[in-house]
Amino acid sequence: MEREHPRTLCLFDVDGTLTVPRAVMDPKMKEFLETLRKKCVIGLVGGSDLVKIQEQVDGSALTAFDFTFAENGLTAFKAGEQLASQTFLGYLGEDRLQKLVNYCLKYIANLEIPQKRGTFVEFRNGMLNVSPIGRNCSRGERNEFEKYDKEHGIRKAFVAALENEFSDWGIQFSIGGQISFDVFPVGWDKTYCLQHVGIGEDFDRVHFFGDKTFEGGNDFEIYTHKDTIGHSVTSWEDTIKQVSDVFNMD
């Protein structure tokens, strides 16, 4: 495919950047990305596994993007072909993994919050995803928890407790989306995907667009990375506006 800027890559977070959190991508965004792909190379990088990302981008994760990075790039695709992958279990080992999961479940059991549902800890290829309310909550409950969490700092306090308990394990914690946070080895944040990109070889410029760009958010490390140009967005509509400004698109 001919590109106007073939040595420029635009990487996008998913939740809150390409879509409403956990919702399917709006057709207007899909159409916009098709136009953008004629100008530069595009990719997505999300903390979720590939199945969840595919649900949000209407099954087009491997066809509408040149690079697809699920679980921060631990599951990676270039032009639809899978690249080398890593596993959280392989890094941590079964004994430590169980200690970590048990601690999280005990902490959640002692939490008093307005609602609890189910799937509090989700095991993924490259990380654990931990949700105080549980991933089985409805969209309305998800929205209510996000408001409650902003006021009471439930996830921040949970992360602080984990950082204190497991300070020497070489793992880090990143708050993302509306209801959860991720647990993964140090360095396995979204900057992990950059090793697959070829900065300086294939690309002279890498733009990253994300919404959780604050310190502790799951976009922070890649947003502030020395090899990226970071853009903080507030919604998928804002993403379109900011990308349009960068590339002078009407």
C-alpha positions in Angstrom: 0.0 0.0 0.0 1.3 3.4 -1.0 1.5 5.9 1.9 2.0 9.6 1.9 4.2 9.2 5.0 5.5 5.6 4.9 8.1 6.2 7.7 5.5 7.5 10.1 3.6 5.2 12.5 0.5 6.1 14.5 -0.2 3.8 17.5 -3.5 3.9 19.2 -4.8 2.7 22.6 -8.2 1.1 22.3 -10.5 1.9 25.3 -11.3 5.6 25.4 -9.1 6.3 22.3 -10.6 4.3 19.4 -13.8 3.3 21.2 -16.0 4.0 24.1 -14.6 1.7 26.9 -15.5 -2.0 26.1 -17.8 -0.8 23.2 -17.6 -1.6 19.5 -15.8 1.0 17.4 -18.1 3.6 15.8 -18.3 3.3 12.0 -17.1 6.9 11.7 -13.8 5.9 13.4 -13.5 2.9 11.2 -13.9 5.1 8.1 -11.4 7.6 9.5 -8.8 4.9 10.1 -9.2 3.7 6.5 -8.4 7.2 5.3 -5.5 7.6 7.7 -3.9 4.4 6.6 -3.4 6.0 3.2 -1.3 8.6 4.9 0.8 6.6 7.3 1.3 3.2 8.9 -1.2 2.5 11.8 -1.3 0.1 14.7 -3.2 -0.5 17.9 -1.9 -1.5 21.3 -4.2 -2.6 24.1 -3.9 -4.3 27.4 -6.8 -6.7 26.7 -6.3 -10.1 24.9 -6.9 -10.4 21.2 -10.4 -11.8 21.5 -11.6 -8.7 23.5 -9.8 -6.3 21.1 -11.4 -8.1 18.1 -14.8 -7.6 19.7 -14.2 -3.9 20.0 -12.9 -3.3 16.5 -15.6 -5.4 14.8 -13.2 -8.2 14.0 -10.8 -6.1 12.0 -7.8 -6.0 14.4 -5.6 -8.1 12.0 -6.8 -6.5 8.7 -7.5 -2.8 9.4 -4.2 -2.2 11.2 -0.6 -2.8 10.1 0.5 -3.7 13.6 -1.8 -5.3 16.3 -0.5 -5.5 19.8 -2.7 -7.3 22.3 -1.7 -7.5 26.0 0.7 -4.6 25.5 2.5 -6.4 22.6 3.1 -9.7 24.3 0.8 -11.1 21.6 1.9 -9.2 18.5 1.0 -9.2 14.8 2.6 -7.5 11.8 0.6 -7.5 8.6 -1.6 -10.2 10.1 1.3 -12.5 10.9 2.0 -13.4 14.5 5.4 -12.4 16.1 7.2 -14.0 19.1 5.3 -13.9 22.4 5.9 -14.1 26.1 3.9 -15.4 29.1 3.3 -14.0 32.6 3.1 -17.5 34.0 6.5 -18.4 32.5 8.0 -15.3 34.1 6.4 -15.6 37.6 6.0 -19.3 38.1 2.9 -21.1 39.5 3.7 -20.7 43.2 4.2 -17.0 43.0 1.2 -16.6 40.7 -1.0 -18.3 43.3 0.3 -16.1 46.1 -0.5 -13.0 44.0 -4.0 -14.2 43.1 -4.8 -15.2 46.7 -3.7 -11.8 48.0 -5.9 -10.0 45.4 -8.9 -12.2 46.3 -8.5 -11.6 50.0 -8.1 -7.9 49.5 -11.3 -7.7 47.4 -13.2 -9.9 50.0 -12.5 -7.2 52.6 -13.4 -4.3 50.4 -16.7 -2.5 51.0 -17.9 -0.9 47.8 -21.4 -0.3 46.5 -21.4 -3.4 44.2 -19.5 -6.6 43.5 -20.2 -9.0 40.7 -17.9 -11.7 39.3 -14.5 -12.4 37.6 -12.4 -10.3 39.9 -9.1 -11.7 38.6 -8.7 -12.5 34.9 -5.6 -14.5 33.9 -4.1 -13.4 30.5 -1.1 -14.5 28.5 1.0 -11.6 29.6 -0.6 -10.2 32.8 -3.3 -10.4 35.4 -6.2 -8.1 35.2 -7.7 -7.3 38.6 -11.1 -5.7 39.0 -12.5 -4.7 42.5 -16.1 -4.8 41.2 -15.6 -7.7 38.9 -15.6 -7.8 35.1 -19.1 -9.3 35.0 -20.7 -6.0 35.9 -23.2 -4.3 33.6 -22.3 -1.2 31.6 -24.3 0.9 34.0 -22.5 -0.6 37.0 -19.2 -0.1 35.2 -20.0 3.6 34.8 -21.0 4.0 38.4 -17.9 2.2 39.7 -15.7 4.5 37.6 -17.3 7.6 39.3 -17.0 6.0 42.7 -13.4 5.1 42.1 -12.5 8.6 41.0 -13.9 9.9 44.3 -12.6 7.2 46.7 -9.4 6.0 45.0 -10.2 2.3 45.3 -7.9 1.1 42.6 -5.1 3.4 43.6 -5.2 2.1 47.2 -5.3 -1.5 46.0 -2.3 -0.9 43.8 -0.4 0.8 46.6 -1.0 -2.2 48.9 0.2 -4.6 46.1 3.3 -2.5 45.5 4.1 -2.7 49.2 3.5 -6.5 49.5 5.3 -7.5 46.3 8.0 -4.8 46.1 10.8 -7.3 45.3 9.0 -9.4 42.7 9.9 -7.3 39.6 6.2 -6.7 38.8 4.4 -3.4 38.2 0.8 -2.2 38.2 -1.1 0.0 35.8 -4.6 1.4 36.1 -6.6 1.3 32.9 -10.2 1.4 31.6 -13.0 2.0 34.0 -13.0 -0.9 36.5 -9.6 -2.6 36.7 -5.8 -2.6 36.7 -3.1 -4.8 35.2 -0.3 -6.6 36.9 2.8 -7.5 34.8 6.6 -7.8 34.9 8.6 -4.5 34.9 9.0 -3.4 31.3 6.0 -5.3 30.1 3.9 -2.1 29.8 2.8 -0.7 26.5 6.4 0.2 25.6 7.0 -3.5 25.2 5.4 -3.3 21.8 8.0 -0.8 20.5 10.6 -3.6 20.2 8.5 -5.0 17.3 8.3 -1.7 15.5 11.9 -0.9 14.2 12.2 2.7 15.3 15.1 4.4 13.4 15.1 1.5 10.9 11.5 1.3 9.5 10.1 4.5 11.1 11.5 8.0 11.8 8.4 9.1 13.7 6.1 7.2 16.0 2.9 9.0 17.3 1.0 7.5 20.2 -2.6 8.4 21.1 -4.1 7.4 24.4 -6.4 8.5 27.2 -4.8 7.0 30.4 -1.7 9.1 30.0 -1.4 10.2 33.7 1.3 8.7 35.9 -0.1 5.2 37.0 -2.3 5.0 33.9 -1.7 2.2 31.4 -0.7 4.7 28.7 1.8 6.7 30.7 5.0 4.8 29.9 4.5 4.8 26.1 3.1 8.3 26.1 6.3 9.7 27.8 8.7 7.3 26.0 11.7 9.0 24.4 11.0 7.4 21.0 7.3 8.4 20.8 5.4 11.6 20.3 2.6 11.4 22.9 -0.9 12.7 22.4 -3.4 12.6 25.3 -7.0 12.3 24.2 -10.4 12.4 25.9 -12.5 10.3 23.6 -12.6 8.6 20.2 -14.0 11.9 18.7 -11.0 13.8 20.2 -8.7 11.2 18.7 -10.1 12.0 15.2 -9.6 15.7 15.9 -6.1 15.5 17.1 -4.9 13.1 14.4 -6.6 15.3 11.8 -4.6 18.3 13.2 -1.3 16.3 12.9 -1.9 15.3 9.3 -3.8 18.4 8.1 -6.9 16.3 7.3 -10.1 18.1 6.7 
